[in-house]
Amino acid sequence: MLSCKLKNMAESDWDTVTILRKKGPTVAQSKSKQAVAAAQRRGEELDTTKKWAAGQNKQHVITKNTAKLDRETEELQHQRVSLEVGKVIQQGRQNQGLTQKDLATKINEKPQIIGDYESGKAIPNNQVMGKIERAIGLKLRGKDIGKPLEAVPKKK
């Protein structure tokens, strides 16, 4: 409520005028679903716009054209385990009478990883490959793939 006294220029007396003003909604309140619904019920004109990539972590400017991006993704693919290595893992596992789950438990990995290596979908990891080599007793790396693993004592 705002009160002020105005002096009428023609007359010399003072009049008291009271101006009642309701504070408008804040920006956050005016954007809420309830405020929008209330404004629609009152028949007020609404202006709604959808922001592009609102609330996402995307850049505003697209810097690469799609052809260049396609070429780049084709060239930069991760190398996968060969099917030859997958077959050697599968045969070595079956020769020892192990299931994928048993082998995975033996080397402290998930069964999904063994399945990925056997199907050729896995990205080679030397630690995992070494564990599998020791578990099944067959070489998986180098030029002697599939040959028995020779126990080499560790040098101190």
Residue, then its C-alpha position, 0 to 999 in steps of 0.5 A: m500500500l502506498s500513500c501520498k499526498l498530492k497538492n492540487m495546483a488550482e486549490s491550496d488544500w491537500d488530498t490524500v490518495t491511496i494507491l493499492r498495487k499487488k506485486g506481480p509474480t516472480v519469474a520463477q512463479s510465472k513459469s510454473k505449470q500452475a501459473v501457466a494453467a491459471a493464466q490460460r483459464r483467465g484467457e490471458e495471452l501466453d507466449t511459450t517457446k522451447k529452448w534448443a538443448a535446454g538443460q543439456n550439456k551441449q555446445h551452442v555452435i556446431t563446429k563440424n559438418t556431418a560428412k567430416l564427422d562420419r569420416e572421422t568416426e569410421e577412421l577412429q574405431h577401437q580395435r576388437v579381439s580377433l575371432e581367432v582369439g575368441k575361438v582359442i578362448q572358447q576351445g581352451r575353456q571347453n577343454q578344461g570343462l569350464t563354462q563362461k561363468d566358471l572362467a569369469t569367476k576364476i579370473n575375477e571378471k564378469p561372465q559378459i566379458i568372457g562372452d565379449y572376448e569369445s564373440g570378438k566384440a571386446i576391446p583387448n585389455n592386456q590384463v584380462m588377456g593375461k588372466i585368461e591365458r593363465a586360466i586356460g593355459l593357451k597363448l592369446r597374444g603374439k604370433d603363437i596364438g593357440k599354443p600352450l603357455e610356457a611357464v616363465p619364472k618371474k625375474k626379481 
